[in-house]
Structure formats: C-alpha cells, structure tokens
Amino acid sequence: MGTGPTRSLPAVSLHVPRYENHIRSRADCGERFCRYRLTHTAMRAVRFHEYGGTDVLRVDDIERPTPGPEEVLLEVEAAAVNPVDTYFRTGDYEPGELPWIPGSDCAGTVAATGERVASVTEGDRAFATGLGNWLQGTCAEYVTVPESHLARLPDGVSAEAGAAVALVGVTAWQTLVDACSLEPAERALIHGGSGGVGHVAVQLAAANGARVTTTASPAYHNQLADLGADDVFDYSRDDLADAVVDAGAPDVVLDHRLDDYLAFDAEVAAQGARIAAIGNTDLAATFENVPRCRAKALSVHHVSMFNTPEFGAVLSRLATLMADDELTPVVARRYDLAEVPAAHDDVRNDSFLGKLVVTP
Ligand SMILES: NC(=O)c1ccc[n+]([C@@H]2O[C@H](COP(=O)([O-])OP(=O)(O)OC[C@H]3O[C@@H](n4cnc5c(N)ncnc54)[C@H](OP(=O)(O)O)[C@@H]3O)[C@@H](O)[C@H]2O)c1
C-alpha cells in the first residue's frame, strides 16, 4: 500500500506545522501541496505495545524513520514472516524497547541513504535481514536498515522472492556453508525440507554439488524433488533411520527440531559428520549414545542467524544464486499489514511449502 496524501493528512499536520493551516485542496494549494508531498513523513506499521497473543498486533500510523549516516531507508515492498517473529511477540525473546515492529527480513526500493552509505543509492532495489531484534522490524511501509544488513536485488528477482529468501537463506548459508563446510559430493540431510529454512537449504545444498536427503509430509515430495532433493522421505515413517542410511549416511545434518532428532542424527550420521542445530520445541535435547558420537567424531554447531557477522555478504551470494536460477524461494501465501496476526498464526500452526510474505 502507498502513502497517499489523503490518508496521511492527520499525521502530516503534526510533522509539517508550517503548512497545516494552508492546505485546503489540491486545486487551491498548488505549490504548497507539492511541498507538503515532499515533506510528509507518515507510514503505516504493524506494532505490538505489550507481549502476548496475535491480538496485541495492530496497525499504527507513525512517523517514518530517518536513516543514520550508515543506514538506508527502504520502502518495503515485501516482508517475510518467520517463526522467530512470534517468539519476539510473546516475549519469549525480548527484541528491544516496546512498542515494537515485528519482521526480520524484507525487500524493496531505496528511498534515502545516510551520508556514509556507498553500496546503494536512491531507487536501487535491495533485500535485507538481521532486523526485528534490537533493530525495529520490517512489517511496515518503510524501514531503516544498516548498510551491512542488505544487498542489491538482481533484475528479474521479485521483491517477494527477496524477502522470502533473506532470513532463511542466511540461515541455510550459515549452517551448511559457514558452520559445516558442506562440500560437493557430500551427503546432506535436511530435516523438514518443506519449511522456510528447509526448502532453501535443499536448493543451496544441491547448488553446492551435495547429494541431498530431506524429510517432509508426502504432499510436498514432488516439489522438493523439483527443487533438487535426491531422496525425500516422510518424516513420520517408522523406518526413517533405515531409509536415510540406505540413501547414504549424511556428512552434514541441518536439524530444526533438536529435541526430536539429535539422537537420530547421531545414529544415522557418517563418520566425521557435522550437525547444524538451529531449533527446538522443548528446551532439552539429548544424545542417547555419547560413546558412539565420540567414535564417529561428530561435531554439533549451534547457529543463530542473528550472529551472522556480515549479512550483506551472504545476501550477495544468495542474490547471485537467484539471478542464476539456482535458488528460487517459494511464496506460499501473501498477507497485507492488517493480516499479519493471521500470518503469525499460520506460520506456527499451518502446513505449507516455502514462505509467508507480507506486502504492505
Ligand atoms: N537458529 C536460527 O538462526 C534459525 C533461523 C531460522 C529458523 N530457525 C528455527 O528453525 C525452525 C524452522 O524454521 P522455518 O522458518 O523453516 O519454519 P517453518 O517454515 O514453519 O517450517 C517448519 C517445518 O518443519 C516441518 N515439520 C513439522 N514437524 C516435523 C517433524 N516431526 N519432523 C520434521 N519436520 C517437521 C514442517 O512440516 P509440515 O508442514 O509438514 O508440518 C515445516 O515444513 C523454527 O523453530 C525456527 O525458529 C532458527
């Protein structure tokens, strides 16, 4: 949605007091009206003022942020919804001082740049992540982004695709490439291949020349094979461990449900395997046979996407893969700002392949 002058008038009168008594209509204001259009600074943003359920989310009219010297103001065309948005909303993770704008990634057009920004200029298309945690989030018409947290979006790649790939793509990169050093011809096991992280990790591992085993509900098996998975198994089958080992013991495992699968991972893993641990439903996860882990020389890497040292550098690599058609994020559903509460519900409770995307 745009920021047309009619809808923004009440907020404008707050921010541009010089003109508030003079604006009567487009016809009789002439130049003054144009001046107003250039200076108004309102935007719509989803915010929560207290922690809680989806009912704490509301759309507020607030002042548009101003970029600092090393920041970029992005006009948001698309923002993605991630499970972590719901952890911040409930207060399980504390994002910063309330009220808070949820959303950790987005894509759009550069509307302004700080004086020390060199990599993008006004009008460039860019995508970003690492937001929504200490830095206000992306479910808004505009967001300020540190230059280090964004990269240019290639021509031909949509803003929805950029938003859909950003957080999960950086997560897949930090786990498979950075933490686990996945090499061509190695075998990767991606649990939950239909998820936001999973469907990008499958493509990244395949693009890296690895052989890919993934697990998912049967409805998604054909699509995951199309995305590059060599072997796809129903995660609820009783003989899952046998099926995974028969396909090839994994050298690298991406595990988003550690409490369910840590012992399983150790059991099926190849000698010297690396396990990337990104998520859990219960707090505790255990190995059932520690000596066997030792004998296999297993390593476990706990990864938080928010610890990525240089988001923009990883996003640039993902941009290249998208431009080369080696990475195609899937947008499962779209929501407007008022529907973000439903999107938070869906990301936790519904089944879909790919990503949920908000278009302000
Ligand atoms: N550490 C980090 O930096 C980081 C970054 C991103 C995400 N995460 C965490 O990683 C997890 C996944 O994130 P996401 O964005 O991919 O979430 P998502 O899009 O909701 O995907 C979750 C996937 O898990 C699948 N699943 C459900 N039960 C399963 C089971 N028993 N075995 C295997 N797969 C199962 C779901 O499939 P169905 O649809 O068939 O149920 C779905 O495809 C979340 O806990 C998230 O918080 C961590």
The ligand as an ORCA input file, in Angstrom:
! r2SCAN-3c Opt
* xyz 0 1
  N      18.808    -20.641     14.643
  C      18.434    -19.850     13.655
  O      19.138    -18.927     13.258
  C      17.113    -20.105     12.993
  C      16.804    -19.466     11.793
  C      15.600    -19.760     11.180
  C      14.707    -20.644     11.773
  N      15.034    -21.214     12.957
  C      14.120    -22.164     13.622
  O      14.047    -23.312     12.798
  C      12.739    -23.846     12.832
  C      12.179    -23.920     11.406
  O      12.080    -22.608     10.877
  P      11.295    -22.386      9.496
  O      11.317    -20.947      9.223
  O      11.790    -23.318      8.469
  O       9.825    -22.827      9.947
  P       8.607    -23.347      9.059
  O       8.607    -22.650      7.747
  O       7.404    -23.280      9.915
  O       8.950    -24.878      8.753
  C       8.898    -25.867      9.734
  C       8.893    -27.196      9.012
  O       9.014    -28.254      9.957
  C       8.249    -29.330      9.450
  N       7.982    -30.312     10.486
  C       6.939    -30.361     11.357
  N       7.044    -31.450     12.138
  C       8.175    -32.099     11.741
  C       8.821    -33.284     12.163
  N       8.370    -34.039     13.167
  N       9.947    -33.654     11.514
  C      10.451    -32.906     10.513
  N       9.887    -31.783     10.064
  C       8.752    -31.373     10.692
  C       7.013    -28.649      8.908
  O       6.369    -29.525      8.002
  P       4.755    -29.709      7.968
  O       4.250    -28.538      7.230
  O       4.583    -30.978      7.243
  O       4.289    -29.765      9.387
  C       7.631    -27.434      8.230
  O       7.960    -27.728      6.907
  C      11.935    -22.935     13.764
  O      11.980    -23.474     15.061
  C      12.711    -21.636     13.723
  O      12.513    -20.860     14.884
  C      16.208    -20.967     13.581
*
